[in-house]
C-alpha cells in the first residue's frame, strides 16, 4: 500500500535547505546543534503510557512525523555534549562512541499502519561533533 499525503522523500530537501542556511550563518555549528537537539534530545523524557504512544506524540510535536527512523536521547545536553570530549571514544570519520550507556527511545515508522513503533532501551550511542557540540546521531 502506498503512502498518501506527505512523503518522507520530501523531507530531504527541507533538511538540506535548513543545513544550507545554517552553514551560511555566522555560527553554523550552533544552528546544526539546534537541529540535533530538536530531532534527538528529549530530557526529561516526555511521560506517555508506552513507547509507541511516545513516538507518535513526540514525532508529531517536533514536526518530524514522517521520518522513517529516529532516536531520542533521554539525557541532559551537558552529558550528551561530554561525548564530544572525555566522555566519548573516537571511532571513524569524526564520530565518537559514548563511554556510558544512555536511555534512548527509537521510533520506527510503519507505513502500512501509518504509525510509529517505539522501543525504549539503554545503550551506548554514536554521535558526530562540530566545535565541541553534537550535530549528528548515527542510527
mmCIF file of the C-alpha atoms, coordinates in Angstrom:
data_MODEL
# 
_entry.id   MODEL 
# 
loop_
_atom_site.group_PDB 
_atom_site.id 
_atom_site.type_symbol 
_atom_site.label_atom_id 
_atom_site.label_alt_id 
_atom_site.label_comp_id 
_atom_site.label_asym_id 
_atom_site.label_entity_id 
_atom_site.label_seq_id 
_atom_site.pdbx_PDB_ins_code 
_atom_site.Cartn_x 
_atom_site.Cartn_y 
_atom_site.Cartn_z 
_atom_site.occupancy 
_atom_site.B_iso_or_equiv 
_atom_site.pdbx_formal_charge 
_atom_site.auth_seq_id 
_atom_site.auth_comp_id 
_atom_site.auth_asym_id 
_atom_site.auth_atom_id 
_atom_site.pdbx_PDB_model_num 
ATOM 1   C CA . UNK A 1 1   ? 0.000  0.000  0.000  1.00 0.00 ? 1   UNK A CA 1 
ATOM 2   C CA . UNK A 1 2   ? 1.473  3.359  -0.989 1.00 0.00 ? 2   UNK A CA 1 
ATOM 3   C CA . UNK A 1 3   ? 1.722  6.262  1.430  1.00 0.00 ? 3   UNK A CA 1 
ATOM 4   C CA . UNK A 1 4   ? -0.806 9.038  0.916  1.00 0.00 ? 4   UNK A CA 1 
ATOM 5   C CA . UNK A 1 5   ? -0.282 12.673 1.762  1.00 0.00 ? 5   UNK A CA 1 
ATOM 6   C CA . UNK A 1 6   ? 3.196  13.910 2.639  1.00 0.00 ? 6   UNK A CA 1 
ATOM 7   C CA . UNK A 1 7   ? 6.044  11.577 1.894  1.00 0.00 ? 7   UNK A CA 1 
ATOM 8   C CA . UNK A 1 8   ? 9.368  11.106 3.709  1.00 0.00 ? 8   UNK A CA 1 
ATOM 9   C CA . UNK A 1 9   ? 11.276 11.837 0.483  1.00 0.00 ? 9   UNK A CA 1 
ATOM 10  C CA . UNK A 1 10  ? 10.047 15.435 0.626  1.00 0.00 ? 10  UNK A CA 1 
ATOM 11  C CA . UNK A 1 11  ? 11.811 15.935 3.955  1.00 0.00 ? 11  UNK A CA 1 
ATOM 12  C CA . UNK A 1 12  ? 15.284 15.621 2.430  1.00 0.00 ? 12  UNK A CA 1 
ATOM 13  C CA . UNK A 1 13  ? 15.155 18.926 0.506  1.00 0.00 ? 13  UNK A CA 1 
ATOM 14  C CA . UNK A 1 14  ? 13.870 20.644 3.648  1.00 0.00 ? 14  UNK A CA 1 
ATOM 15  C CA . UNK A 1 15  ? 16.712 19.229 5.747  1.00 0.00 ? 15  UNK A CA 1 
ATOM 16  C CA . UNK A 1 16  ? 19.245 20.253 3.105  1.00 0.00 ? 16  UNK A CA 1 
ATOM 17  C CA . UNK A 1 17  ? 17.779 23.759 2.984  1.00 0.00 ? 17  UNK A CA 1 
ATOM 18  C CA . UNK A 1 18  ? 17.981 24.130 6.769  1.00 0.00 ? 18  UNK A CA 1 
ATOM 19  C CA . UNK A 1 19  ? 21.548 22.805 6.794  1.00 0.00 ? 19  UNK A CA 1 
ATOM 20  C CA . UNK A 1 20  ? 22.497 25.207 3.981  1.00 0.00 ? 20  UNK A CA 1 
ATOM 21  C CA . UNK A 1 21  ? 21.024 28.157 5.847  1.00 0.00 ? 21  UNK A CA 1 
ATOM 22  C CA . UNK A 1 22  ? 22.835 27.074 8.989  1.00 0.00 ? 22  UNK A CA 1 
ATOM 23  C CA . UNK A 1 23  ? 26.134 26.924 7.135  1.00 0.00 ? 23  UNK A CA 1 
ATOM 24  C CA . UNK A 1 24  ? 25.547 30.401 5.690  1.00 0.00 ? 24  UNK A CA 1 
ATOM 25  C CA . UNK A 1 25  ? 25.073 31.919 9.152  1.00 0.00 ? 25  UNK A CA 1 
ATOM 26  C CA . UNK A 1 26  ? 27.952 33.188 11.284 1.00 0.00 ? 26  UNK A CA 1 
ATOM 27  C CA . UNK A 1 27  ? 27.978 30.280 13.754 1.00 0.00 ? 27  UNK A CA 1 
ATOM 28  C CA . UNK A 1 28  ? 26.859 27.266 11.719 1.00 0.00 ? 28  UNK A CA 1 
ATOM 29  C CA . UNK A 1 29  ? 27.596 24.606 14.337 1.00 0.00 ? 29  UNK A CA 1 
ATOM 30  C CA . UNK A 1 30  ? 25.135 26.260 16.731 1.00 0.00 ? 30  UNK A CA 1 
ATOM 31  C CA . UNK A 1 31  ? 22.316 26.018 14.181 1.00 0.00 ? 31  UNK A CA 1 
ATOM 32  C CA . UNK A 1 32  ? 23.135 22.411 13.329 1.00 0.00 ? 32  UNK A CA 1 
ATOM 33  C CA . UNK A 1 33  ? 23.277 21.624 17.065 1.00 0.00 ? 33  UNK A CA 1 
ATOM 34  C CA . UNK A 1 34  ? 19.765 23.131 17.464 1.00 0.00 ? 34  UNK A CA 1 
ATOM 35  C CA . UNK A 1 35  ? 18.526 20.764 14.746 1.00 0.00 ? 35  UNK A CA 1 
ATOM 36  C CA . UNK A 1 36  ? 20.265 17.846 16.513 1.00 0.00 ? 36  UNK A CA 1 
ATOM 37  C CA . UNK A 1 37  ? 18.543 18.769 19.782 1.00 0.00 ? 37  UNK A CA 1 
ATOM 38  C CA . UNK A 1 38  ? 15.123 19.066 18.119 1.00 0.00 ? 38  UNK A CA 1 
ATOM 39  C CA . UNK A 1 39  ? 15.490 15.687 16.422 1.00 0.00 ? 39  UNK A CA 1 
ATOM 40  C CA . UNK A 1 40  ? 17.296 13.680 19.099 1.00 0.00 ? 40  UNK A CA 1 
ATOM 41  C CA . UNK A 1 41  ? 17.138 15.116 22.632 1.00 0.00 ? 41  UNK A CA 1 
ATOM 42  C CA . UNK A 1 42  ? 14.140 14.740 24.958 1.00 0.00 ? 42  UNK A CA 1 
ATOM 43  C CA . UNK A 1 43  ? 15.159 15.397 28.534 1.00 0.00 ? 43  UNK A CA 1 
ATOM 44  C CA . UNK A 1 44  ? 13.470 14.850 30.805 1.00 0.00 ? 44  UNK A CA 1 
ATOM 45  C CA . UNK A 1 45  ? 11.621 12.240 28.796 1.00 0.00 ? 45  UNK A CA 1 
ATOM 46  C CA . UNK A 1 46  ? 8.043  13.120 27.928 1.00 0.00 ? 46  UNK A CA 1 
ATOM 47  C CA . UNK A 1 47  ? 5.746  10.917 30.005 1.00 0.00 ? 47  UNK A CA 1 
ATOM 48  C CA . UNK A 1 48  ? 3.456  8.631  27.991 1.00 0.00 ? 48  UNK A CA 1 
ATOM 49  C CA . UNK A 1 49  ? 1.813  5.243  28.653 1.00 0.00 ? 49  UNK A CA 1 
ATOM 50  C CA . UNK A 1 50  ? 4.079  3.314  26.255 1.00 0.00 ? 50  UNK A CA 1 
ATOM 51  C CA . UNK A 1 51  ? 6.960  3.815  23.784 1.00 0.00 ? 51  UNK A CA 1 
ATOM 52  C CA . UNK A 1 52  ? 4.741  3.750  20.676 1.00 0.00 ? 52  UNK A CA 1 
ATOM 53  C CA . UNK A 1 53  ? 2.459  6.471  22.026 1.00 0.00 ? 53  UNK A CA 1 
ATOM 54  C CA . UNK A 1 54  ? 5.600  8.413  22.983 1.00 0.00 ? 54  UNK A CA 1 
ATOM 55  C CA . UNK A 1 55  ? 6.927  8.165  19.413 1.00 0.00 ? 55  UNK A CA 1 
ATOM 56  C CA . UNK A 1 56  ? 3.684  9.205  17.734 1.00 0.00 ? 56  UNK A CA 1 
ATOM 57  C CA . UNK A 1 57  ? 3.216  12.191 20.066 1.00 0.00 ? 57  UNK A CA 1 
ATOM 58  C CA . UNK A 1 58  ? 6.833  13.380 20.084 1.00 0.00 ? 58  UNK A CA 1 
ATOM 59  C CA . UNK A 1 59  ? 7.496  12.958 16.363 1.00 0.00 ? 59  UNK A CA 1 
ATOM 60  C CA . UNK A 1 60  ? 4.323  14.915 15.558 1.00 0.00 ? 60  UNK A CA 1 
ATOM 61  C CA . UNK A 1 61  ? 5.087  17.631 18.144 1.00 0.00 ? 61  UNK A CA 1 
ATOM 62  C CA . UNK A 1 62  ? 8.619  18.088 16.760 1.00 0.00 ? 62  UNK A CA 1 
ATOM 63  C CA . UNK A 1 63  ? 7.395  18.320 13.155 1.00 0.00 ? 63  UNK A CA 1 
ATOM 64  C CA . UNK A 1 64  ? 9.362  15.265 12.016 1.00 0.00 ? 64  UNK A CA 1 
ATOM 65  C CA . UNK A 1 65  ? 6.484  12.777 11.811 1.00 0.00 ? 65  UNK A CA 1 
ATOM 66  C CA . UNK A 1 66  ? 7.282  11.089 8.509  1.00 0.00 ? 66  UNK A CA 1 
ATOM 67  C CA . UNK A 1 67  ? 10.926 10.336 9.373  1.00 0.00 ? 67  UNK A CA 1 
ATOM 68  C CA . UNK A 1 68  ? 11.404 6.558  8.860  1.00 0.00 ? 68  UNK A CA 1 
ATOM 69  C CA . UNK A 1 69  ? 13.655 6.025  11.917 1.00 0.00 ? 69  UNK A CA 1 
ATOM 70  C CA . UNK A 1 70  ? 14.554 8.468  14.669 1.00 0.00 ? 70  UNK A CA 1 
ATOM 71  C CA . UNK A 1 71  ? 16.089 8.067  18.112 1.00 0.00 ? 71  UNK A CA 1 
ATOM 72  C CA . UNK A 1 72  ? 15.565 10.306 21.136 1.00 0.00 ? 72  UNK A CA 1 
ATOM 73  C CA . UNK A 1 73  ? 18.223 10.502 23.839 1.00 0.00 ? 73  UNK A CA 1 
ATOM 74  C CA . UNK A 1 74  ? 16.854 10.999 27.349 1.00 0.00 ? 74  UNK A CA 1 
ATOM 75  C CA . UNK A 1 75  ? 19.822 12.788 28.888 1.00 0.00 ? 75  UNK A CA 1 
ATOM 76  C CA . UNK A 1 76  ? 20.840 16.365 29.602 1.00 0.00 ? 76  UNK A CA 1 
ATOM 77  C CA . UNK A 1 77  ? 22.629 18.438 26.972 1.00 0.00 ? 77  UNK A CA 1 
ATOM 78  C CA . UNK A 1 78  ? 25.830 18.638 29.086 1.00 0.00 ? 78  UNK A CA 1 
ATOM 79  C CA . UNK A 1 79  ? 26.025 14.838 29.430 1.00 0.00 ? 79  UNK A CA 1 
ATOM 80  C CA . UNK A 1 80  ? 25.497 14.365 25.681 1.00 0.00 ? 80  UNK A CA 1 
ATOM 81  C CA . UNK A 1 81  ? 27.984 17.158 24.901 1.00 0.00 ? 81  UNK A CA 1 
ATOM 82  C CA . UNK A 1 82  ? 30.540 15.395 27.114 1.00 0.00 ? 82  UNK A CA 1 
ATOM 83  C CA . UNK A 1 83  ? 30.758 12.635 24.474 1.00 0.00 ? 83  UNK A CA 1 
ATOM 84  C CA . UNK A 1 84  ? 32.481 15.210 22.256 1.00 0.00 ? 84  UNK A CA 1 
ATOM 85  C CA . UNK A 1 85  ? 35.268 15.413 24.842 1.00 0.00 ? 85  UNK A CA 1 
ATOM 86  C CA . UNK A 1 86  ? 36.334 12.905 27.503 1.00 0.00 ? 86  UNK A CA 1 
ATOM 87  C CA . UNK A 1 87  ? 33.039 11.002 27.580 1.00 0.00 ? 87  UNK A CA 1 
ATOM 88  C CA . UNK A 1 88  ? 33.476 9.550  24.112 1.00 0.00 ? 88  UNK A CA 1 
ATOM 89  C CA . UNK A 1 89  ? 35.866 7.335  22.231 1.00 0.00 ? 89  UNK A CA 1 
ATOM 90  C CA . UNK A 1 90  ? 36.813 8.410  18.675 1.00 0.00 ? 90  UNK A CA 1 
ATOM 91  C CA . UNK A 1 91  ? 35.832 5.770  16.147 1.00 0.00 ? 91  UNK A CA 1 
ATOM 92  C CA . UNK A 1 92  ? 35.625 6.539  12.408 1.00 0.00 ? 92  UNK A CA 1 
ATOM 93  C CA . UNK A 1 93  ? 35.101 9.627  10.243 1.00 0.00 ? 93  UNK A CA 1 
ATOM 94  C CA . UNK A 1 94  ? 34.894 12.043 13.179 1.00 0.00 ? 94  UNK A CA 1 
ATOM 95  C CA . UNK A 1 95  ? 32.284 10.015 15.059 1.00 0.00 ? 95  UNK A CA 1 
ATOM 96  C CA . UNK A 1 96  ? 32.511 9.304  18.784 1.00 0.00 ? 96  UNK A CA 1 
ATOM 97  C CA . UNK A 1 97  ? 31.038 6.410  20.792 1.00 0.00 ? 97  UNK A CA 1 
ATOM 98  C CA . UNK A 1 98  ? 29.864 7.188  24.308 1.00 0.00 ? 98  UNK A CA 1 
ATOM 99  C CA . UNK A 1 99  ? 31.658 5.532  27.194 1.00 0.00 ? 99  UNK A CA 1 
ATOM 100 C CA . UNK A 1 100 ? 28.471 5.298  29.244 1.00 0.00 ? 100 UNK A CA 1 
ATOM 101 C CA . UNK A 1 101 ? 25.083 3.968  28.209 1.00 0.00 ? 101 UNK A CA 1 
ATOM 102 C CA . UNK A 1 102 ? 22.191 6.366  27.648 1.00 0.00 ? 102 UNK A CA 1 
ATOM 103 C CA . UNK A 1 103 ? 18.451 5.876  27.963 1.00 0.00 ? 103 UNK A CA 1 
ATOM 104 C CA . UNK A 1 104 ? 17.009 6.146  24.435 1.00 0.00 ? 104 UNK A CA 1 
ATOM 105 C CA . UNK A 1 105 ? 13.764 5.595  22.561 1.00 0.00 ? 105 UNK A CA 1 
ATOM 106 C CA . UNK A 1 106 ? 13.957 4.530  18.914 1.00 0.00 ? 106 UNK A CA 1 
ATOM 107 C CA . UNK A 1 107 ? 10.933 5.291  16.749 1.00 0.00 ? 107 UNK A CA 1 
ATOM 108 C CA . UNK A 1 108 ? 10.310 3.338  13.530 1.00 0.00 ? 108 UNK A CA 1 
ATOM 109 C CA . UNK A 1 109 ? 7.566  4.416  11.146 1.00 0.00 ? 109 UNK A CA 1 
ATOM 110 C CA . UNK A 1 110 ? 5.478  1.514  9.855  1.00 0.00 ? 110 UNK A CA 1 
ATOM 111 C CA . UNK A 1 111 ? 3.827  2.701  6.634  1.00 0.00 ? 111 UNK A CA 1 
ATOM 112 C CA . UNK A 1 112 ? 1.096  0.087  6.408  1.00 0.00 ? 112 UNK A CA 1 
ATOM 113 C CA . UNK A 1 113 ? -0.290 1.075  9.831  1.00 0.00 ? 113 UNK A CA 1 
ATOM 114 C CA . UNK A 1 114 ? 0.703  4.760  9.443  1.00 0.00 ? 114 UNK A CA 1 
ATOM 115 C CA . UNK A 1 115 ? 2.128  4.818  12.931 1.00 0.00 ? 115 UNK A CA 1 
ATOM 116 C CA . UNK A 1 116 ? 5.367  4.580  14.881 1.00 0.00 ? 116 UNK A CA 1 
ATOM 117 C CA . UNK A 1 117 ? 6.508  1.614  16.900 1.00 0.00 ? 117 UNK A CA 1 
ATOM 118 C CA . UNK A 1 118 ? 8.724  2.703  19.776 1.00 0.00 ? 118 UNK A CA 1 
ATOM 119 C CA . UNK A 1 119 ? 11.454 0.766  21.565 1.00 0.00 ? 119 UNK A CA 1 
ATOM 120 C CA . UNK A 1 120 ? 12.939 2.037  24.821 1.00 0.00 ? 120 UNK A CA 1 
ATOM 121 C CA . UNK A 1 121 ? 16.357 0.783  25.930 1.00 0.00 ? 121 UNK A CA 1 
ATOM 122 C CA . UNK A 1 122 ? 19.732 1.753  27.355 1.00 0.00 ? 122 UNK A CA 1 
ATOM 123 C CA . UNK A 1 123 ? 22.835 1.594  25.169 1.00 0.00 ? 123 UNK A CA 1 
ATOM 124 C CA . UNK A 1 124 ? 25.998 3.390  24.121 1.00 0.00 ? 124 UNK A CA 1 
ATOM 125 C CA . UNK A 1 125 ? 25.381 5.961  21.402 1.00 0.00 ? 125 UNK A CA 1 
ATOM 126 C CA . UNK A 1 126 ? 27.419 7.264  18.457 1.00 0.00 ? 126 UNK A CA 1 
ATOM 127 C CA . UNK A 1 127 ? 27.382 10.949 17.583 1.00 0.00 ? 127 UNK A CA 1 
ATOM 128 C CA . UNK A 1 128 ? 29.270 13.382 15.393 1.00 0.00 ? 128 UNK A CA 1 
ATOM 129 C CA . UNK A 1 129 ? 30.600 16.606 16.943 1.00 0.00 ? 129 UNK A CA 1 
ATOM 130 C CA . UNK A 1 130 ? 31.465 20.003 15.494 1.00 0.00 ? 130 UNK A CA 1 
ATOM 131 C CA . UNK A 1 131 ? 33.298 22.566 17.637 1.00 0.00 ? 131 UNK A CA 1 
ATOM 132 C CA . UNK A 1 132 ? 32.500 20.529 20.742 1.00 0.00 ? 132 UNK A CA 1 
ATOM 133 C CA . UNK A 1 133 ? 28.750 20.285 20.051 1.00 0.00 ? 133 UNK A CA 1 
ATOM 134 C CA . UNK A 1 134 ? 26.773 17.214 18.967 1.00 0.00 ? 134 UNK A CA 1 
ATOM 135 C CA . UNK A 1 135 ? 25.436 17.679 15.443 1.00 0.00 ? 135 UNK A CA 1 
ATOM 136 C CA . UNK A 1 136 ? 24.776 14.130 14.166 1.00 0.00 ? 136 UNK A CA 1 
ATOM 137 C CA . UNK A 1 137 ? 23.290 10.929 15.601 1.00 0.00 ? 137 UNK A CA 1 
ATOM 138 C CA . UNK A 1 138 ? 24.129 7.634  13.949 1.00 0.00 ? 138 UNK A CA 1 
ATOM 139 C CA . UNK A 1 139 ? 21.089 5.352  13.932 1.00 0.00 ? 139 UNK A CA 1 
# 
